[in-house]
Amino acid sequence: MPDTVIAAAWVVVRDRRVLVVRAYDSDAFYLPGGKPEPGESYAQAAAREVLEEVGMVVDPAALTAFADFVAPAHNRPPGTRVRLICFEGGDPGGDPKPANEIAELAWFGEGDAQRTAPAIRLVLAQLVSEGRID
């Protein structure tokens, strides 16, 4: 059985684009999010990572399940997969800003898929199929 990394992430769409971030040590964009710490729910992990990565306070109780994706993990040994547990909701408004390990952020549509990690391509495809992004 291949190794699987579990990560929780936040999906926020504004003006038909989804927020993505790129860490300094990565060539691909991801959703704001990361691995849960011991005792943390997936929603709590997503909210904590959003605060750490883009400085936005998201209430974990305001998050709702968006989707659960499994894909090859980017920047990991061959055969490693990521299970990306995505949440939406709780957008506090305001402008996200790159923080900590985040080098840049962007708002992506379908045409930007080639610049994202494999799991994020699945997220973009679902958002397109739901008519939420262009």
Protein Blocks (a to p, Z undefined) as FASTA:
>chain_A
ZZddddddddddeehiacddddfkbcbdcdedddddehiafklmmmmmmmmmnopacdfk
lpccfbdcddddehiaehiacdddddeejilgjjdddehjbfbdcdddfklmmmpcfklm
mmmmmmmmnopaZZ
